Amino acid sequence: MSHPHVLGDLDIYLFKQGRHTRLYEHFGAHPGSVDSPGTRFAVWAPNASSVSVIGDFNCWDRNAAPMQPRMDSSGIWECFVPDARHGQRYKYFLTWPGGEAERSDPFALFCEEPPATASIIWDLQYQWNDDAWMRDRASANSLESPWSVYEVHLGSWRRDEHGNFLNYRQIAHELADYVTDVGFTHVEIMPVAEHPFYGSWGYQSTGYFAPTSRYGCPQDLRYFVDHLHQRGLGVILDWVPGHFPMDGHGLARFDGTALYEHADPRQGFHPEWKSAIFNYGRYEVAGFLICNAMYWLREFHLDGLRVDGVASMLYLDYSRNEGEWVPNRHGGRENLEAMDLLRELNKAVYEEFPDVQTIAEESTSWPMVSRPTYMGGLGFGLKWNMGWMHDSLSYMALDPVHRQYHHNLLTFTLWYAYAENFILPLSHDEVVHGKKSLLSKMHGDSWQQMASLRTLLGYMYGLPGKKLLFMGTEFGQWNEWNHDKALDWELLRFPVHDGLRAWVRDLNRLYRSLSALHTQDFTPSGFDWENCHDAARNVLSFFRTGKDGRTVLIVCNFSPVPRSNYVVGVDTDGVWREVLNSDSQAYGGSGMGNMGEARAEAIPVNNRAYSLNLTLPPLSVLFLQPEQA
């Protein structure tokens, strides 16, 4: 029986060009009617000899619903299956010379909960209630706005009393309450595209268009985003275009050939992650990925995509030895096709969604990652500052006696701070695989470790750049993150852990309220050293200035020794208020400080007309602001 094509001529043209950003509306399974109710199916399998749809609607009979290839060399197979309906399971059965396989649908909108692997016919219908957020989100997502991001793994943030996963809807309410209380502006969720192995944390995805069924259905995830938006919180998704797993039901050798990946393992296999690498130079594959990114932004109202593993995409020799990679056409190690993909991705995103941000996890010094494509950049809005993260953590692990010899670990970041639009991350990658929790990384006894973590966070919030904290950091997990259980929430019964959370809460409050701390993150006029040379005493001091001209002084003492009569230069006479002090007893500190204020004297210091005589508590950060007339 002949049926109208699922895709029109324009769709096919754009598909072949890799420029169709709504492929998910045509490929996959879509309930409809042709004489009678049923479902349309379309799949790309150019090298298959035959394709059929098998599922609950035909008793998984491989001969019951054959698909027909289009006669336009697109490699697309189509059919309409009467009585196939919403909620039923299905797969494609493909044959090719010398082989056959059952595959999940690359464009499935919903899947069975792993370890089951069938796709599910699904309708995405949902009534959104976040109009107010969507109308005004350009302001919240602006590069001049505060970004305090709480990174979350949905399966291990909290669980129920029996240790089971919470549903997206349950998490939405509990997470929104918590994050709002602690003062974060955005939530970043680790990958939720369907993944067969839970222990991959979502970074080995098979169902690129299907939110994992571990926590509910697609409407439940929509509700999650909707609710957070209604609570004034942005939502960022961790997105993984760099590689995909080799599971037999997935994308690998989909039609018996290397369709989505390179055939040559030197190009198509990732030795570090034991996964396949997309063939970015194939238009249909590049289009698949760009369409997928647009799908998440468009259909789930997301405010940004954090793009995982950008460095692994950009370098042909990433994690490879001599002779294990294929140079580009110029003989170099740059992946030219990946560069093109990322530029096209960012152009597509910002053309349709100028009020969102794309964020690159790029760990090298690749230039102009967060610069526009018309300037030769990759076009991202923001980039993770991995160098700052590693340098800072290395410094905090040192015995303070030795820190004076490594002072540059703290100051080096300002040499390149404005080369990119940076986010300062303290991410999940630093608290797993034997690296210890952030609190456990700090040097010294338990009191010093807690004080050091408060100091690190204060230093981070003072520096230029947006902020990101992985869940549990805000109250001081002692144990490494374990994806198989909830965070150690019972620690909050102890005043020192609750005090750390109070410190993060007040940091977020100050960060959001003072323009000096966020409006000029990406211009040198927003930062000025007061003294970056006091290595002997492990002290750093600097100013932040907002677009309104108001200034904040940040003084960091990275030594467990208190400093009395510590003199810093300032440009403003009068009283300077101590607006935050990490050593306050409210945060678990010793209570040392400046009694809430210090008065400037007309004694020039460090080329400034006035000076403050301060008491610096041990392992502390002070935020001071001149009193307005």
Backbone hydrogen bonds, N-H to C=O, Kabsch-Sander energy under -0.5 kcal/mol:
donor,donor_aa,acceptor,acceptor_aa,energy
12,I,8,G,-2.1
13,Y,9,D,-2.4
14,L,10,L,-2.6
15,F,11,D,-2.5
16,K,12,I,-2.6
17,Q,13,Y,-1.4
18,G,14,L,-0.7
18,G,15,F,-1.0
19,R,14,L,-2.6
20,H,14,L,-0.6
21,T,19,R,-0.8
23,L,20,H,-0.6
25,E,22,R,-1.9
26,H,23,L,-2.3
27,F,23,L,-3.2
28,G,42,A,-2.7
30,H,40,R,-2.4
32,G,38,G,-2.8
34,V,36,S,-2.1
36,S,34,V,-1.2
38,G,32,G,-2.5
39,T,81,V,-1.8
40,R,30,H,-2.5
41,F,79,C,-2.9
42,A,28,G,-1.3
43,V,77,W,-2.1
45,A,43,V,-0.7
45,A,75,G,-2.8
48,A,45,A,-1.7
49,S,95,T,-3.3
50,S,95,T,-1.2
52,S,93,F,-1.9
53,V,65,A,-2.4
54,I,52,S,-0.5
54,I,91,K,-2.4
56,D,89,R,-2.0
58,N,55,G,-1.4
59,C,56,D,-0.6
60,W,55,G,-2.3
61,D,58,N,-1.7
62,R,60,W,-0.6
64,A,61,D,-1.3
65,A,61,D,-0.5
67,M,51,V,-3.2
68,Q,78,E,-3.0
70,R,76,I,-2.7
73,S,70,R,-0.5
77,W,43,V,-3.0
78,E,68,Q,-2.4
79,C,41,F,-1.8
81,V,39,T,-2.8
83,D,37,P,-2.6
84,A,81,V,-1.4
87,G,121,I,-3.5
88,Q,85,R,-2.0
90,Y,119,S,-2.5
91,K,54,I,-2.5
92,Y,103,R,-2.8
93,F,52,S,-2.8
94,L,92,Y,-0.6
94,L,101,A,-2.8
95,T,50,S,-2.2
96,W,99,G,-2.6
99,G,96,W,-2.8
101,A,94,L,-2.2
103,R,92,Y,-3.1
104,S,249,H,-2.8
108,A,105,D,-1.9
112,E,118,A,-2.8
116,A,113,E,-1.5
119,S,90,Y,-2.3
120,I,110,F,-2.5
121,I,88,Q,-2.8
128,W,126,Y,-0.7
134,M,130,D,-2.6
135,R,131,D,-2.3
136,D,132,A,-1.4
137,R,133,W,-1.2
139,S,136,D,-1.5
140,A,136,D,-0.8
141,N,137,R,-2.5
142,S,139,S,-1.1
145,S,142,S,-1.3
148,S,146,P,-0.5
149,V,147,W,-0.6
149,V,467,K,-2.8
150,Y,186,H,-2.4
151,E,149,V,-0.7
151,E,469,L,-2.9
152,V,188,E,-3.2
154,L,152,V,-0.6
156,S,153,H,-1.6
157,W,153,H,-1.0
160,D,164,N,-2.2
163,G,160,D,-2.1
168,Y,215,Y,-3.0
171,I,167,N,-2.9
172,A,168,Y,-2.1
173,H,169,R,-1.4
174,E,170,Q,-2.0
175,L,171,I,-3.3
176,A,172,A,-2.1
177,D,173,H,-2.1
178,Y,174,E,-2.1
179,V,175,L,-3.2
180,T,176,A,-2.1
181,D,177,D,-1.9
182,V,178,Y,-2.2
183,G,179,V,-1.2
184,F,179,V,-1.6
185,T,148,S,-2.2
186,H,148,S,-1.8
187,V,234,G,-2.5
188,E,150,Y,-2.2
189,I,187,V,-0.6
189,I,236,I,-2.7
190,M,152,V,-2.7
194,E,207,G,-1.2
194,E,210,A,-2.6
198,Y,196,P,-0.7
200,S,197,F,-2.0
201,W,198,Y,-2.1
202,G,197,F,-0.5
203,Y,200,S,-1.9
206,T,194,E,-2.8
207,G,194,E,-1.6
208,Y,206,T,-1.3
210,A,207,G,-1.4
212,T,192,V,-3.5
215,Y,212,T,-1.0
216,G,213,S,-0.8
220,D,217,C,-0.7
221,L,217,C,-1.6
222,R,218,P,-2.4
223,Y,219,Q,-2.4
224,F,220,D,-2.1
225,V,221,L,-2.2
226,D,222,R,-2.8
227,H,223,Y,-3.2
228,L,224,F,-2.2
229,H,225,V,-2.5
230,Q,226,D,-2.3
231,R,227,H,-1.2
232,G,229,H,-2.1
233,L,228,L,-2.6
234,G,185,T,-2.1
236,I,187,V,-3.0
237,L,304,G,-2.2
238,D,189,I,-2.3
239,W,237,L,-0.6
239,W,306,R,-2.9
244,F,276,A,-2.2
250,G,247,D,-2.0
254,F,251,L,-1.3
255,D,257,T,-0.5
256,G,253,R,-1.8
259,L,257,T,-1.8
260,Y,251,L,-0.5
262,H,277,I,-1.1
267,Q,264,D,-2.4
268,G,264,D,-2.9
269,F,265,P,-1.3
270,H,275,S,-3.9
274,K,270,H,-1.4
275,S,270,H,-1.0
276,A,244,F,-3.0
277,I,268,G,-2.0
279,N,260,Y,-2.8
280,Y,278,F,-1.3
282,R,279,N,-1.8
283,Y,281,G,-0.6
285,V,282,R,-0.8
286,A,282,R,-2.6
287,G,283,Y,-2.7
288,F,284,E,-1.7
289,L,285,V,-2.0
290,I,286,A,-2.5
291,C,287,G,-2.8
292,N,288,F,-1.9
293,A,289,L,-2.3
294,M,290,I,-2.3
295,Y,291,C,-2.3
296,W,292,N,-1.9
297,L,293,A,-1.8
298,R,294,M,-3.2
299,E,295,Y,-2.9
300,F,296,W,-1.2
301,H,297,L,-0.5
302,L,296,W,-1.0
303,D,235,V,-3.0
304,G,235,V,-0.7
305,L,357,Q,-1.5
306,R,237,L,-2.6
307,V,305,L,-0.8
307,V,359,I,-3.5
308,D,239,W,-3.0
308,D,306,R,-0.6
310,V,307,V,-0.6
310,V,361,E,-1.6
311,A,361,E,-0.8
313,M,309,G,-1.0
313,M,310,V,-0.7
314,L,310,V,-2.0
315,Y,311,A,-1.7
316,L,314,L,-0.6
316,L,333,R,-3.7
318,Y,315,Y,-1.4
320,R,317,D,-2.1
324,E,321,N,-2.3
328,N,332,G,-2.6
331,G,328,N,-2.5
335,N,314,L,-3.2
336,L,334,E,-1.3
339,M,335,N,-2.1
340,D,336,L,-2.2
341,L,337,E,-2.4
342,L,338,A,-2.7
343,R,339,M,-2.2
344,E,340,D,-2.7
345,L,341,L,-2.9
346,N,342,L,-2.5
347,K,343,R,-2.3
348,A,344,E,-2.3
349,V,345,L,-2.6
350,Y,346,N,-2.5
351,E,347,K,-1.7
352,E,348,A,-1.7
353,F,349,V,-3.3
356,V,353,F,-1.5
357,Q,303,D,-1.5
359,I,305,L,-3.1
360,A,382,L,-2.5
361,E,307,V,-2.3
362,E,360,A,-1.2
369,V,366,W,-0.6
371,R,368,M,-1.1
375,M,372,P,-1.3
376,G,373,T,-1.7
377,G,372,P,-2.3
378,L,368,M,-2.2
379,G,368,M,-0.5
379,G,371,R,-2.2
380,F,369,V,-2.0
381,G,358,T,-1.7
382,L,358,T,-2.0
383,K,421,N,-2.5
384,W,360,A,-2.8
385,N,423,I,-3.0
386,M,384,W,-1.3
389,M,385,N,-1.6
390,H,386,M,-2.5
391,D,387,G,-2.6
392,S,388,W,-2.7
393,L,389,M,-2.1
394,S,390,H,-2.1
395,Y,391,D,-2.2
396,M,392,S,-2.3
397,A,393,L,-1.1
398,L,395,Y,-1.4
402,H,399,D,-2.3
403,R,399,D,-0.7
403,R,400,P,-0.6
404,Q,400,P,-0.5
405,Y,402,H,-1.4
406,H,403,R,-2.1
407,H,404,Q,-0.7
409,L,406,H,-2.0
410,L,407,H,-1.8
411,T,407,H,-1.3
412,F,408,N,-2.6
414,L,411,T,-1.4
415,W,412,F,-1.9
416,Y,412,F,-0.6
416,Y,413,T,-0.9
419,A,416,Y,-1.9
420,E,416,Y,-0.5
422,F,420,E,-1.1
423,I,383,K,-2.5
424,L,466,K,-3.8
426,L,468,L,-1.7
430,E,427,S,-1.3
431,V,428,H,-1.8
432,V,429,D,-0.5
435,K,432,V,-1.6
437,S,478,W,-0.6
439,L,477,Q,-0.6
441,K,437,S,-1.4
442,M,438,L,-0.7
442,M,439,L,-1.0
443,H,396,M,-1.7
449,Q,445,D,-2.9
450,M,446,S,-2.2
451,A,447,W,-2.5
452,S,448,Q,-2.9
453,L,449,Q,-2.2
454,R,450,M,-2.1
455,T,451,A,-2.2
456,L,452,S,-3.0
457,L,453,L,-2.4
458,G,454,R,-2.3
459,Y,455,T,-2.9
460,M,456,L,-2.3
461,Y,457,L,-2.5
462,G,458,G,-1.5
463,L,459,Y,-1.4
466,K,422,F,-2.0
467,K,147,W,-2.9
468,L,424,L,-1.8
469,L,149,V,-2.7
470,F,426,L,-2.0
471,M,151,E,-2.4
473,T,470,F,-2.0
475,F,472,G,-1.0
476,G,472,G,-0.9
476,G,473,T,-0.5
477,Q,472,G,-1.1
481,W,431,V,-2.0
485,K,482,N,-1.7
487,L,156,S,-0.6
487,L,157,W,-1.4
489,W,487,L,-2.1
491,L,488,D,-1.9
492,L,489,W,-1.8
493,R,490,E,-1.8
494,F,491,L,-2.3
497,H,494,F,-0.9
498,D,494,F,-2.3
499,G,495,P,-2.5
500,L,496,V,-1.5
501,R,497,H,-2.0
502,A,498,D,-2.0
503,W,499,G,-2.1
504,V,500,L,-2.2
505,R,501,R,-2.6
506,D,502,A,-2.4
507,L,503,W,-2.6
508,N,504,V,-2.7
509,R,505,R,-2.1
510,L,506,D,-2.7
511,Y,507,L,-3.0
512,R,508,N,-2.3
513,S,509,R,-1.7
514,L,510,L,-2.2
515,S,513,S,-0.6
517,L,514,L,-1.6
518,H,515,S,-1.7
519,T,515,S,-2.7
521,D,518,H,-0.9
523,T,520,Q,-0.9
526,G,523,T,-2.1
527,F,524,P,-1.8
528,D,543,F,-1.9
530,E,541,S,-2.3
531,N,541,S,-2.2
535,A,533,H,-2.2
537,R,534,D,-0.5
538,N,535,A,-1.3
539,V,534,D,-2.0
540,L,556,C,-2.2
541,S,531,N,-1.8
542,F,554,I,-2.3
543,F,528,D,-3.5
544,R,552,V,-2.5
545,T,526,G,-1.6
546,G,550,R,-2.4
549,G,546,G,-1.9
552,V,544,R,-2.4
553,L,624,L,-3.1
554,I,542,F,-3.1
555,V,622,L,-2.2
556,C,540,L,-3.4
557,N,620,S,-2.9
558,F,538,N,-3.2
558,F,556,C,-0.7
563,R,616,L,-2.7
564,S,562,P,-0.6
566,Y,614,L,-3.1
567,V,565,N,-0.6
568,V,612,L,-2.1
570,V,610,Y,-2.2
576,W,598,A,-3.5
577,R,575,V,-0.5
577,R,625,Q,-3.0
578,E,596,G,-2.4
579,V,577,R,-1.4
579,V,623,F,-1.3
580,L,623,F,-1.5
582,S,621,V,-2.2
584,S,581,N,-1.9
587,Y,584,S,-1.6
588,G,585,Q,-1.2
589,G,584,S,-2.3
591,G,583,D,-3.0
597,E,594,N,-1.8
598,A,576,W,-2.2
600,A,574,G,-3.1
601,E,611,S,-2.6
603,I,601,E,-2.1
605,V,608,R,-1.6
605,V,610,Y,-0.5
608,R,605,V,-1.2
610,Y,570,V,-2.2
611,S,601,E,-1.8
612,L,568,V,-2.7
614,L,566,Y,-3.3
614,L,612,L,-0.7
616,L,563,R,-3.3
616,L,614,L,-0.6
619,L,559,S,-3.1
620,S,557,N,-1.5
622,L,555,V,-2.6
623,F,580,L,-2.5
624,L,553,L,-2.8
625,Q,577,R,-2.2
627,E,575,V,-3.2
